[in-house]
Amino acid sequence: MRPDERVSDGRVTDGQVASGGAELSVVRNGHIIDPASGRDGIGDLWFRDGRIIDRPSEDEAKGPSVIDAAGRLVLPGLVDMHAHLCEPGYEYRETLESGAEAAAAGGVTGVACMPDTEPDLDDAPAVRFVRERAAGVPVHIYPIAAVTMGRAGERLTEIGELAGAGAVALSDADRTIRNPAILRRALEYSRMFDLPIIAHCEDPSLSAGGLMHEGRHATRLGLKGIPSIAEETIAARDIMLAEWTGGRLHVTHVSTAVTVGLVRAAKERGVRVTADVSPHHLALTDESLSSYDTYLKINPPLRSRADVDALREGLADGTIDAVASDHTPRSVDEKNTEFQEALPGAVGLETMLSVVHTELIAPGLLTWRDAVLRLSTAPSGILGTEGGSLAVGSPADLFLFDPEGTWTVDPASFKSRSGNTPFAGCVLKGSVTMTVVGGRIVYRCDVPESS
């Protein structure tokens, strides 16, 4: 190494001054895994002016900023297509800035934020507000706009104006569009702008009053259950409407085996449907609720072992396109109360990859290549955003991951304003050691000590 090369190790402590994105930089000696460019092996990755570049000539390559990635995986930045960042209106739970910092700590370089704010993101000024507020945060923020005004399910938003303001998708967040005629029109209009409709599939008349998955564990605990069919009937309806209209439907946080089968069959028929699953639905079951832990109260609820197995199979075979955190911050008061009163939801930006690594990659159920596809390449493609690739010309959005270290989840150490994680105290395998967005280091930390 030449004396004029400045070395930045992914294992250095947080807080050091990050290099600017305009200078020539190289990530050296890391194991690069990038399905989009076909790279899978030890090598160097060069970038300048916020973009991945070919290896420069010897004359051009003098004095680069060097990131030593020996022993690390070098991966395209994750793209999370379902997160609740709470601003405007619920900043006590999360802000765009704190959510972005949490994302960077989890290797997430792009976050699509749901429109369930106050006010809702249901008009162009609201979407522009989020984009402007997010201009200076560490990662890319992509607003998802509401399908209906006030997310009330009665009157369509001005989809063209929302697309023009920068919305990457449409969703009524955690509310099902109960009127199928409204959803049909939304799917038809959204085709003009090639925006996916992200659907929360739940029939509230079937789930009303439910607190956890309906089954023997709910009976044993004396808690009213939410039947699987509450999700499945709406998923079937929405898929049929997508098939009828030719619109793009994305089924978010799939939680049941039957829904996986519905998506699989629809894809075989050529329906324009995609789907995602959340890490907690891949790792935990309804049996976990035996302690009445409100941090395990999720919507949709944690399901049966058979459902978890089907979700894992669907993710591995490509039926489920993406993993999305469903990052849903809640305050301490909103969780530390009676189980029936506690709000559902869990944070997940900082634990998403480590959960997938621990539960799926390390046991051999998912390859690293497929994990990158599900966590980065596919969600970026569904949303139509830049990212998900380390090919020449792509944004220099990437992160370094130590696959060998382990760490114990401690909500007190989170960058997020909220700590409502179902994995508190769990030992997870692998950790993010550095995150780069637009060629600029936005996060780095020491490697956690092995537990």
Sine and cosine of phi, psi and omega as CSV:
sin_phi,cos_phi,sin_psi,cos_psi,sin_omega,cos_omega
0.00,0.00,0.71,-0.71,-0.02,-1.00
-0.96,0.29,0.50,-0.87,-0.04,-1.00
-0.87,0.49,-0.43,0.90,-0.07,-1.00
-1.00,0.03,0.06,1.00,0.06,-1.00
-0.99,0.11,0.78,-0.63,0.00,-1.00
-0.99,-0.12,0.84,-0.54,-0.13,-0.99
-0.99,-0.14,0.75,-0.66,0.09,-1.00
-0.84,-0.54,0.95,-0.31,-0.06,-1.00
-1.00,0.06,0.68,-0.73,0.03,-1.00
-0.89,0.46,-0.19,0.98,-0.04,-1.00
-0.99,-0.14,0.11,0.99,0.01,-1.00
-0.96,0.29,0.24,-0.97,-0.06,-1.00
-0.97,0.24,0.43,-0.90,0.02,-1.00
-0.92,0.39,0.41,-0.91,0.11,-0.99
0.98,-0.21,-0.21,0.98,0.05,-1.00
-0.95,0.32,0.40,-0.92,-0.04,-1.00
-0.93,0.37,0.82,-0.58,0.01,-1.00
-0.98,0.17,0.53,-0.85,0.05,-1.00
-0.95,0.32,0.50,-0.87,0.04,-1.00
-0.95,0.31,0.38,-0.92,-0.08,-1.00
-0.98,0.20,-0.12,0.99,-0.10,-1.00
-1.00,0.05,-0.42,0.91,-0.09,-1.00
-0.99,0.17,0.32,-0.95,0.03,-1.00
-0.95,0.33,0.77,-0.64,-0.03,-1.00
-0.68,-0.73,0.42,-0.91,0.05,-1.00
-0.62,-0.78,0.70,-0.71,0.15,-0.99
-0.99,-0.12,0.87,-0.49,-0.14,-0.99
-0.92,-0.38,0.60,-0.80,0.22,-0.97
0.94,0.35,0.24,0.97,0.04,-1.00
-1.00,0.00,0.31,-0.95,0.09,-1.00
-1.00,0.02,0.97,-0.24,-0.07,-1.00
-1.00,0.08,0.81,-0.58,0.09,-1.00
-0.84,-0.55,0.92,-0.39,-0.05,-1.00
-0.56,-0.83,1.00,-0.10,-0.01,-1.00
-0.84,0.54,-0.54,0.84,-0.08,-1.00
-0.90,0.43,-0.59,0.81,-0.01,-1.00
-0.97,-0.24,-0.07,1.00,0.02,-1.00
0.99,0.16,0.18,0.98,-0.02,-1.00
-0.99,0.11,0.71,-0.70,0.06,-1.00
-0.39,-0.92,1.00,0.08,-0.01,-1.00
0.19,-0.98,0.09,-1.00,0.00,-1.00
-0.93,0.36,0.72,-0.70,0.01,-1.00
-0.06,-1.00,-0.12,-0.99,0.02,-1.00
-0.93,-0.36,0.49,-0.87,0.04,-1.00
-0.77,-0.63,0.86,-0.51,-0.05,-1.00
-0.97,-0.26,0.58,-0.82,0.10,-1.00
-0.47,-0.88,0.45,-0.90,0.02,-1.00
-0.39,-0.92,0.54,-0.84,-0.02,-1.00
0.81,0.58,0.57,0.82,0.08,-1.00
0.97,0.23,0.18,0.98,-0.06,-1.00
-0.76,-0.65,0.51,-0.86,0.12,-0.99
-0.95,0.33,0.69,-0.72,-0.02,-1.00
-0.78,-0.63,0.29,-0.96,0.17,-0.98
-0.91,0.42,0.34,-0.94,0.08,-1.00
-0.86,0.51,0.82,-0.57,-0.01,-1.00
-0.96,0.29,0.23,-0.97,0.06,-1.00
-0.92,0.40,0.24,-0.97,-0.01,-1.00
-0.85,0.52,-0.64,0.77,0.00,-1.00
-0.92,0.40,-0.62,0.79,-0.03,-1.00
-0.98,0.22,-0.38,0.93,-0.16,-0.99
-1.00,-0.03,0.36,0.93,-0.02,-1.00
-0.98,0.20,0.74,-0.67,0.13,-0.99
0.90,0.44,0.66,0.75,0.03,-1.00
-0.97,0.25,0.34,-0.94,0.19,-0.98
-0.98,0.21,0.81,-0.58,-0.13,-0.99
-0.94,-0.35,0.77,-0.63,0.12,-0.99
-0.95,-0.31,0.90,-0.44,0.00,-1.00
-0.99,0.12,0.93,-0.37,-0.06,-1.00
-0.95,-0.31,0.37,0.93,0.01,-1.00
-0.83,0.55,0.75,-0.66,-0.01,-1.00
0.98,0.18,0.08,1.00,-0.03,-1.00
-0.91,-0.42,0.45,-0.89,0.25,-0.97
-1.00,0.07,0.64,-0.77,0.08,-1.00
-0.92,-0.39,0.91,-0.41,-0.19,-0.98
-0.79,-0.61,0.48,-0.88,0.13,-0.99
-0.87,0.49,0.60,-0.80,0.03,-1.00
-0.82,0.58,0.66,-0.75,0.02,-1.00
-0.93,0.38,0.52,-0.86,0.06,-1.00
-0.85,-0.52,0.93,-0.38,-0.04,-1.00
-0.99,-0.11,0.91,-0.41,-0.12,-0.99
-0.99,-0.10,0.23,0.97,0.05,-1.00
-0.43,-0.90,0.99,-0.13,0.06,-1.00
-0.60,-0.80,0.53,-0.85,0.04,-1.00
-0.95,-0.30,0.94,-0.33,-0.06,-1.00
-0.98,-0.18,-0.07,1.00,0.32,-0.95
0.96,0.29,-0.18,0.98,-0.01,-1.00
-0.96,-0.29,0.78,-0.63,0.16,0.99
-1.00,0.06,0.35,-0.94,0.22,-0.98
0.94,-0.34,-0.57,0.82,-0.07,-1.00
-0.79,-0.62,0.72,0.70,-0.08,-1.00
-0.90,0.43,-0.29,0.96,0.05,-1.00
-0.93,0.37,-0.35,0.94,0.06,-1.00
-1.00,0.03,-0.71,0.70,-0.06,-1.00
-0.25,-0.97,0.45,-0.89,0.17,-0.99
-0.84,-0.53,0.20,-0.98,0.06,-1.00
-0.86,0.51,-0.63,0.78,-0.02,-1.00
-0.94,0.35,-0.74,0.67,-0.02,-1.00
-0.92,0.39,-0.59,0.80,0.06,-1.00
-0.90,0.43,-0.62,0.79,0.03,-1.00
-0.92,0.39,-0.62,0.78,0.03,-1.00
-0.92,0.40,-0.62,0.78,0.07,-1.00
-0.89,0.45,-0.66,0.75,0.01,-1.00
-0.87,0.49,-0.75,0.66,-0.01,-1.00
-0.85,0.52,-0.62,0.78,0.02,-1.00
-0.91,0.41,-0.37,0.93,0.01,-1.00
-0.98,-0.19,0.16,0.99,-0.02,-1.00
0.98,0.19,0.19,0.98,-0.01,-1.00
-1.00,-0.03,0.87,-0.50,-0.03,-1.00
-0.96,-0.27,-0.13,0.99,0.06,-1.00
-0.60,-0.80,0.77,-0.64,-0.05,-1.00
-0.79,-0.62,0.81,-0.58,0.14,-0.99
-1.00,-0.07,0.87,-0.50,-0.12,-0.99
-0.98,-0.20,0.69,-0.73,-0.03,-1.00
-0.95,0.31,0.38,-0.92,-0.13,-0.99
-1.00,0.00,0.20,0.98,-0.06,-1.00
-0.99,0.11,0.90,0.44,0.03,-1.00
-0.95,-0.31,-0.18,-0.98,0.05,-1.00
-0.69,-0.72,0.98,-0.21,0.06,1.00
-0.97,0.24,0.24,-0.97,0.04,-1.00
-0.90,0.44,0.42,-0.91,0.07,-1.00
-0.99,0.12,0.96,0.29,-0.10,-1.00
-0.87,-0.48,0.17,0.99,0.12,-0.99
-0.56,-0.83,0.21,-0.98,-0.09,-1.00
-0.87,0.49,-0.69,0.72,0.02,-1.00
-0.85,0.52,-0.61,0.80,0.01,-1.00
-0.92,0.39,-0.65,0.76,0.03,-1.00
-0.91,0.41,-0.67,0.74,0.02,-1.00
-0.91,0.42,-0.58,0.81,0.05,-1.00
-0.84,0.54,-0.73,0.68,0.00,-1.00
-0.89,0.45,-0.69,0.72,-0.01,-1.00
-0.89,0.46,-0.66,0.75,0.00,-1.00
-0.94,0.35,-0.67,0.74,0.00,-1.00
-0.91,0.41,-0.50,0.87,-0.06,-1.00
-1.00,0.02,0.01,1.00,-0.10,-0.99
-0.88,0.48,-0.51,0.86,-0.07,-1.00
-0.96,-0.27,0.15,0.99,-0.04,-1.00
-0.99,0.11,0.23,-0.97,-0.16,-0.99
-0.93,0.38,-0.41,0.91,-0.05,-1.00
-0.81,-0.58,0.14,-0.99,0.04,-1.00
-0.97,0.24,0.74,-0.67,0.08,-1.00
-0.92,-0.39,0.80,-0.59,-0.02,-1.00
-0.90,-0.44,0.93,-0.37,-0.03,-1.00
-0.95,0.32,0.69,-0.73,0.21,-0.98
-0.98,-0.22,0.81,-0.58,-0.05,-1.00
-1.00,-0.08,0.35,-0.94,0.01,-1.00
-0.95,0.32,0.51,-0.86,0.09,-1.00
-0.98,0.21,-0.63,0.77,-0.04,-1.00
-0.83,-0.56,0.42,-0.91,-0.02,-1.00
-0.88,0.47,0.79,-0.62,-0.02,-1.00
0.90,0.44,0.23,0.97,-0.08,-1.00
0.79,0.62,0.54,0.84,-0.05,-1.00
-1.00,0.02,-0.15,0.99,0.06,-1.00
0.97,0.23,0.30,0.95,-0.10,-0.99
-0.91,-0.42,-0.58,0.81,-0.08,-1.00
-0.69,-0.72,0.79,-0.61,-0.05,-1.00
-0.90,0.43,0.56,-0.83,0.15,-0.99
-0.96,0.27,0.17,-0.99,0.05,-1.00
-0.99,0.14,1.00,0.02,-0.17,-0.98
-0.87,0.48,-0.66,0.76,0.00,-1.00
-0.88,0.48,-0.68,0.73,0.01,-1.00
-0.92,0.40,-0.61,0.79,0.02,-1.00
-0.91,0.42,-0.67,0.74,0.04,-1.00
-0.89,0.46,-0.67,0.74,0.01,-1.00
-0.91,0.42,-0.48,0.88,0.00,-1.00
-0.99,0.16,-0.18,0.98,0.07,-1.00
0.91,-0.42,0.18,0.98,0.07,-1.00
-0.92,0.38,0.67,-0.74,-0.02,-1.00
-0.98,-0.18,-0.17,0.98,0.00,-1.00
-0.25,-0.97,0.12,-0.99,0.03,-1.00
-0.80,-0.60,0.67,-0.75,0.00,-1.00
-0.30,-0.95,0.53,-0.85,0.18,-0.98
-0.99,-0.13,0.41,0.91,0.08,-1.00
0.85,0.53,-0.86,-0.51,-0.11,-0.99
-1.00,0.01,0.32,0.95,0.04,-1.00
-0.91,-0.42,0.78,-0.63,0.09,-1.00
-0.97,0.25,0.65,-0.76,0.14,-0.99
-0.98,0.21,0.98,-0.19,-0.17,-0.99
-0.95,0.30,-0.49,0.87,-0.02,-1.00
-1.00,0.05,0.93,-0.37,-0.04,-1.00
-0.90,0.44,-0.43,0.90,0.03,-1.00
-0.92,0.40,-0.60,0.80,0.05,-1.00
-0.91,0.41,-0.70,0.71,0.01,-1.00
-0.91,0.42,-0.63,0.78,0.04,-1.00
-0.85,0.52,-0.73,0.68,-0.01,-1.00
-0.90,0.45,-0.64,0.77,0.00,-1.00
-0.88,0.47,-0.69,0.72,0.02,-1.00
-0.89,0.45,-0.63,0.78,0.01,-1.00
-0.92,0.39,-0.72,0.69,-0.01,-1.00
-0.92,0.39,-0.62,0.79,-0.07,-1.00
-0.92,0.39,-0.38,0.93,0.04,-1.00
-0.88,0.48,-0.53,0.85,-0.02,-1.00
-0.90,0.45,-0.45,0.89,-0.06,-1.00
-0.90,-0.43,0.08,1.00,0.02,-1.00
0.81,0.59,0.69,0.73,0.05,-1.00
-0.98,-0.21,0.72,-0.69,0.08,-1.00
-0.97,0.26,0.55,-0.83,0.18,-0.98
-1.00,-0.07,0.89,-0.45,0.00,-1.00
-1.00,-0.04,0.91,-0.42,-0.18,-0.98
-0.96,-0.28,0.81,-0.59,0.22,-0.98
-1.00,0.03,0.93,-0.37,-0.13,-0.99
-0.99,-0.11,0.97,-0.23,0.01,-1.00
-0.37,-0.93,0.83,-0.56,0.10,-0.99
-1.00,0.05,0.95,-0.30,-0.10,-0.99
-0.90,0.43,-0.38,0.92,0.04,-1.00
-0.95,0.31,-0.38,0.93,0.05,-1.00
-1.00,-0.07,-0.45,0.89,-0.05,-1.00
-0.99,-0.12,-0.15,0.99,-0.13,-0.99
-0.79,0.61,0.79,-0.62,0.03,-1.00
0.99,0.15,-0.09,1.00,-0.05,-1.00
-0.97,0.25,0.53,-0.85,-0.08,-1.00
-0.86,-0.50,-0.36,0.93,0.01,-1.00
-0.36,-0.93,0.03,-1.00,-0.01,-1.00
-0.86,0.51,0.72,-0.69,0.03,-1.00
-0.96,0.26,0.87,-0.50,-0.03,-1.00
0.07,-1.00,-0.20,-0.98,-0.11,-0.99
-0.91,0.40,-0.50,0.87,-0.01,-1.00
-0.95,0.32,-0.59,0.81,0.07,-1.00
-0.90,0.43,-0.65,0.76,0.03,-1.00
-0.89,0.46,-0.71,0.70,-0.02,-1.00
-0.89,0.45,-0.59,0.81,-0.04,-1.00
-1.00,0.07,-0.15,0.99,0.00,-1.00
0.96,0.29,0.48,0.88,-0.01,-1.00
-0.93,-0.36,0.65,-0.76,0.04,-1.00
-0.91,0.41,0.70,-0.72,-0.10,-1.00
-0.99,-0.13,0.34,-0.94,0.13,-0.99
-0.95,-0.32,0.93,-0.37,-0.08,-1.00
-0.95,0.32,0.49,-0.87,0.03,-1.00
-0.85,0.53,-0.55,0.84,-0.07,-1.00
-0.91,0.41,-0.32,0.95,0.08,-1.00
-0.88,0.48,-0.60,0.80,0.08,-1.00
-0.98,0.18,-0.69,0.73,-0.20,-0.98
-0.94,0.35,-0.60,0.80,0.00,-1.00
-0.91,0.41,-0.63,0.78,0.01,-1.00
-0.96,0.28,-0.62,0.78,0.05,-1.00
-0.87,0.50,-0.68,0.74,0.01,-1.00
-0.90,0.44,-0.70,0.72,0.02,-1.00
-0.88,0.48,-0.73,0.68,-0.06,-1.00
-0.91,0.40,-0.62,0.79,0.05,-1.00
-0.90,0.43,-0.65,0.76,0.03,-1.00
-0.90,0.44,-0.62,0.78,0.04,-1.00
-0.93,0.37,-0.61,0.79,0.06,-1.00
-0.90,0.43,-0.64,0.77,0.03,-1.00
-0.91,0.42,-0.63,0.77,-0.02,-1.00
-0.93,0.37,-0.66,0.75,-0.11,-0.99
-1.00,-0.03,-0.36,0.93,-0.12,-0.99
0.98,0.21,0.18,0.98,0.02,-1.00
-0.98,0.21,0.20,-0.98,-0.01,-1.00
-1.00,-0.10,0.89,-0.46,0.02,-1.00
-0.93,-0.36,0.71,-0.70,0.12,-0.99
-0.85,-0.52,0.89,-0.46,0.02,-1.00
-1.00,0.02,0.90,-0.44,-0.08,-1.00
-0.99,-0.10,0.35,-0.94,-0.07,-1.00
0.53,0.85,0.87,0.50,0.12,-0.99
-0.84,0.54,0.69,-0.72,-0.06,-1.00
-0.74,-0.67,-0.09,1.00,-0.06,-1.00
-0.82,-0.58,0.40,-0.92,0.01,-1.00
-0.90,0.44,-0.62,0.78,-0.02,-1.00
-0.91,0.42,-0.66,0.75,0.04,-1.00
-0.88,0.47,-0.64,0.77,0.08,-1.00
-0.84,0.54,-0.71,0.71,0.02,-1.00
-0.90,0.45,-0.62,0.79,0.03,-1.00
-0.90,0.44,-0.68,0.73,0.02,-1.00
-0.92,0.40,-0.68,0.73,-0.01,-1.00
-0.87,0.50,-0.73,0.68,-0.02,-1.00
-0.91,0.42,-0.62,0.79,0.01,-1.00
-0.90,0.43,-0.66,0.75,0.03,-1.00
-0.89,0.45,-0.63,0.78,0.03,-1.00
-0.89,0.45,-0.47,0.88,0.04,-1.00
-1.00,0.08,-0.09,1.00,0.00,-1.00
1.00,0.02,0.23,0.97,0.04,-1.00
-0.92,0.38,0.61,-0.79,0.00,-1.00
-0.99,0.13,0.96,0.28,-0.04,-1.00
-0.79,-0.61,0.67,-0.74,0.13,-0.99
-0.78,-0.62,0.16,-0.99,-0.06,-1.00
-0.42,-0.91,0.39,-0.92,0.12,-0.99
-0.74,-0.68,0.26,-0.96,0.05,-1.00
-0.71,-0.70,0.51,-0.86,0.00,-1.00
-1.00,-0.08,0.51,-0.86,-0.04,-1.00
-0.83,0.56,-0.64,0.77,-0.04,-1.00
-0.91,0.41,-0.48,0.88,0.05,-1.00
-0.98,0.22,-0.28,0.96,0.07,-1.00
-1.00,0.02,-0.32,0.95,-0.16,-0.99
-0.92,-0.40,-0.46,0.89,-0.17,-0.99
-0.85,-0.53,0.43,-0.91,0.05,-1.00
-0.83,-0.56,0.13,-0.99,0.01,-1.00
-0.89,0.45,-0.37,0.93,0.04,-1.00
-0.90,0.44,-0.41,0.91,-0.01,-1.00
-0.90,0.44,-0.32,0.95,-0.08,-1.00
-0.99,0.13,0.14,0.99,-0.06,-1.00
-0.86,0.51,-0.37,0.93,0.00,-1.00
-1.00,-0.04,0.07,1.00,-0.05,-1.00
0.85,0.53,0.55,0.84,-0.02,-1.00
-0.96,0.27,0.91,-0.42,-0.05,-1.00
-0.92,0.39,-0.32,0.95,0.04,-1.00
-0.95,0.31,-0.17,0.99,0.08,-1.00
-0.98,-0.18,0.08,1.00,0.05,-1.00
-0.99,0.11,0.93,-0.37,-0.14,-0.99
-0.78,-0.62,0.39,-0.92,0.12,-0.99
-0.75,-0.66,0.89,-0.45,-0.03,1.00
-0.90,0.43,0.36,-0.93,-0.12,-0.99
-0.96,0.29,0.30,-0.95,0.17,-0.99
-0.87,0.49,0.72,-0.69,-0.13,-0.99
-0.96,-0.27,-0.27,-0.96,-0.08,-1.00
-0.98,0.18,0.22,-0.98,0.05,-1.00
-0.87,0.49,-0.61,0.79,0.02,-1.00
-0.89,0.45,-0.62,0.79,0.05,-1.00
-0.91,0.41,-0.70,0.71,0.01,-1.00
-0.86,0.51,-0.69,0.73,0.01,-1.00
-0.88,0.47,-0.64,0.76,0.02,-1.00
-0.92,0.39,-0.62,0.79,0.04,-1.00
-0.90,0.44,-0.68,0.73,0.02,-1.00
-0.89,0.45,-0.68,0.73,0.03,-1.00
-0.90,0.44,-0.68,0.73,0.01,-1.00
-0.90,0.43,-0.58,0.81,0.05,-1.00
-0.93,0.36,-0.67,0.74,-0.04,-1.00
-0.92,0.40,-0.61,0.80,-0.07,-1.00
-1.00,-0.03,0.03,1.00,0.07,-1.00
1.00,0.01,-0.02,1.00,0.09,-1.00
-0.86,0.51,-0.71,0.70,0.11,-0.99
-1.00,-0.03,0.85,-0.53,-0.15,-0.99
-0.98,0.18,-0.54,0.84,-0.22,-0.98
-0.59,-0.81,0.39,-0.92,0.24,-0.97
-0.96,-0.27,0.77,-0.64,0.02,-1.00
-0.77,-0.64,0.62,-0.79,-0.16,-0.99
-0.94,0.35,-0.50,0.87,-0.22,-0.98
0.77,0.64,0.67,0.75,0.02,-1.00
-0.84,0.55,0.93,-0.36,-0.08,-1.00
-0.77,-0.64,1.00,0.02,-0.04,-1.00
-0.93,0.38,0.61,-0.79,0.11,-0.99
-0.69,-0.72,0.53,-0.85,0.03,-1.00
-0.97,0.24,0.23,-0.97,0.03,-1.00
-0.85,0.52,-0.68,0.73,-0.03,-1.00
-0.91,0.41,-0.51,0.86,-0.02,-1.00
-0.97,0.24,-0.27,0.96,0.04,-1.00
-0.95,-0.32,-0.61,0.79,-0.07,-1.00
-1.00,0.09,0.95,0.31,-0.01,-1.00
-0.46,-0.89,-0.07,-1.00,0.04,-1.00
-0.83,0.55,0.57,-0.82,-0.09,-1.00
-0.82,0.57,-0.67,0.74,-0.05,-1.00
-0.94,0.34,-0.34,0.94,-0.01,-1.00
-1.00,-0.09,-0.35,0.94,-0.07,-1.00
-0.91,0.41,0.62,-0.78,0.05,-1.00
-0.97,0.23,0.63,-0.78,0.03,-1.00
-0.97,0.24,0.35,-0.94,0.09,-1.00
0.77,-0.64,0.42,-0.91,-0.01,-1.00
-0.55,-0.84,0.58,-0.81,0.14,-0.99
-0.97,0.23,0.43,-0.90,-0.06,-1.00
-0.39,-0.92,-0.07,1.00,-0.06,-1.00
-0.87,0.49,-0.61,0.80,-0.10,-0.99
-1.00,0.06,-0.23,0.97,-0.05,-1.00
-0.91,-0.42,-0.15,0.99,-0.17,-0.98
-0.80,0.60,-0.81,0.58,-0.07,-1.00
-0.93,0.36,-0.65,0.76,-0.01,-1.00
-0.90,0.43,-0.58,0.82,0.07,-1.00
-0.91,0.42,-0.72,0.70,0.01,-1.00
-0.89,0.46,-0.66,0.75,0.02,-1.00
-0.89,0.45,-0.73,0.68,-0.05,-1.00
-0.91,0.42,-0.70,0.71,-0.13,-0.99
-1.00,0.05,-0.46,0.89,-0.15,-0.99
-0.83,-0.55,-0.71,0.70,-0.09,-1.00
-0.97,0.23,-0.79,0.61,-0.03,-1.00
-0.85,0.53,-0.64,0.77,0.04,-1.00
-0.97,0.24,-0.08,1.00,0.02,-1.00
1.00,0.03,0.24,0.97,0.01,-1.00
-0.99,0.12,-0.32,0.95,-0.03,-1.00
-0.58,-0.81,0.71,-0.70,0.06,-1.00
-0.99,0.16,0.31,-0.95,0.06,-1.00
-0.89,0.45,-0.62,0.78,0.02,-1.00
-0.85,0.52,-0.74,0.67,-0.01,-1.00
-0.93,0.38,-0.55,0.84,0.04,-1.00
-0.89,0.45,-0.69,0.73,0.04,-1.00
-0.89,0.45,-0.65,0.76,0.05,-1.00
-0.85,0.53,-0.71,0.71,-0.10,-1.00
-0.97,0.24,-0.49,0.87,-0.10,-1.00
-0.99,-0.15,-0.25,0.97,-0.10,-0.99
-0.69,-0.72,-0.90,0.44,-0.14,-0.99
-0.90,0.45,-0.78,0.63,-0.05,-1.00
-0.91,0.41,-0.76,0.65,0.01,-1.00
-0.87,0.48,-0.59,0.81,0.06,-1.00
-0.89,0.46,-0.66,0.75,0.02,-1.00
-0.91,0.41,-0.64,0.77,0.00,-1.00
-0.90,0.44,-0.66,0.75,-0.03,-1.00
-0.99,0.11,-0.23,0.97,-0.02,-1.00
0.95,0.31,0.53,0.85,0.00,-1.00
-0.97,-0.22,0.33,-0.94,0.16,-0.99
-0.95,0.32,0.49,-0.87,0.02,-1.00
0.82,-0.57,-0.04,-1.00,0.01,-1.00
0.98,0.21,0.23,0.97,-0.08,-1.00
-0.43,-0.90,0.51,-0.86,0.13,-0.99
-0.91,-0.40,0.36,0.93,0.04,-1.00
-0.93,0.36,0.43,-0.90,0.04,-1.00
-0.82,0.57,0.74,-0.67,-0.04,-1.00
0.99,-0.11,-0.26,0.97,0.01,-1.00
-0.97,0.23,0.37,-0.93,0.08,-1.00
-0.86,0.50,0.58,-0.82,0.04,-1.00
-0.99,0.17,0.91,0.42,0.05,-1.00
-0.94,-0.33,0.93,-0.36,-0.13,-0.99
-0.37,-0.93,0.15,-0.99,0.08,-1.00
-0.47,-0.88,0.34,-0.94,0.05,-1.00
-0.97,-0.25,0.68,-0.73,-0.06,-1.00
-0.76,-0.66,0.78,-0.62,0.09,-1.00
-1.00,-0.03,0.95,-0.30,-0.10,-1.00
-0.98,0.19,-0.16,0.99,-0.12,-0.99
-0.99,-0.15,-0.56,0.83,-0.05,-1.00
-0.92,0.39,0.38,-0.92,0.10,-0.99
-0.83,-0.56,0.40,-0.92,0.02,-1.00
-0.52,-0.85,0.46,-0.89,0.02,-1.00
-0.99,-0.17,0.80,-0.60,-0.08,-1.00
-0.93,0.37,0.86,-0.51,0.01,-1.00
-0.80,-0.60,0.97,-0.25,-0.03,-1.00
-0.82,0.57,-0.45,0.89,-0.01,-1.00
-0.91,0.41,-0.35,0.94,-0.02,-1.00
-1.00,-0.08,-0.03,1.00,-0.06,-1.00
-0.92,0.40,0.51,-0.86,0.17,-0.98
-0.97,0.24,-0.48,0.88,0.04,-1.00
-0.87,0.49,0.47,-0.88,0.07,-1.00
-0.95,0.30,-0.31,0.95,-0.04,-1.00
-0.90,-0.44,0.43,-0.90,-0.05,-1.00
-0.82,-0.57,0.41,0.91,-0.08,-1.00
-0.99,0.16,0.95,0.30,0.03,-1.00
-0.97,-0.23,0.66,-0.75,0.08,-1.00
-0.97,0.22,-0.06,1.00,-0.06,-1.00
-0.96,-0.28,0.24,0.97,0.01,-1.00
-0.83,0.56,0.77,-0.63,0.01,-1.00
1.00,0.08,-0.17,0.99,0.00,-1.00
-0.97,0.23,0.57,-0.82,0.09,-1.00
-1.00,-0.06,0.87,-0.49,-0.02,-1.00
-0.93,-0.36,0.46,-0.89,-0.06,-1.00
-0.98,-0.18,0.77,-0.64,0.07,-1.00
1.00,-0.01,0.56,-0.83,-0.04,-1.00
-0.51,-0.86,0.50,-0.87,0.08,-1.00
-0.98,0.20,0.79,-0.62,0.00,-1.00
-0.94,-0.33,-0.33,0.94,0.04,-1.00
-0.33,-0.94,0.62,-0.78,0.08,-1.00
-0.78,-0.62,0.71,-0.70,-0.02,-1.00
-0.85,-0.53,0.77,-0.64,0.04,-1.00
-0.80,-0.60,0.83,-0.56,-0.01,-1.00
0.86,0.52,0.53,0.85,0.00,-1.00
0.99,0.14,0.03,1.00,-0.05,-1.00
-0.92,-0.40,0.73,-0.68,0.04,-1.00
-0.95,0.32,0.87,-0.50,-0.02,-1.00
-0.93,-0.38,-0.17,0.98,0.03,-1.00
-0.39,-0.92,0.66,-0.75,0.19,-0.98
-0.37,-0.93,0.42,-0.91,-0.07,-1.00
-0.40,-0.92,0.19,-0.98,0.14,-0.99
-0.94,0.33,0.46,-0.89,0.13,-0.99
-0.94,0.35,0.81,-0.59,0.03,-1.00
-0.87,0.49,0.54,-0.84,0.05,-1.00
-0.93,0.36,0.58,-0.82,0.02,-1.00
-0.91,0.41,0.63,-0.78,0.00,-1.00
-1.00,0.04,0.00,0.00,0.00,0.00
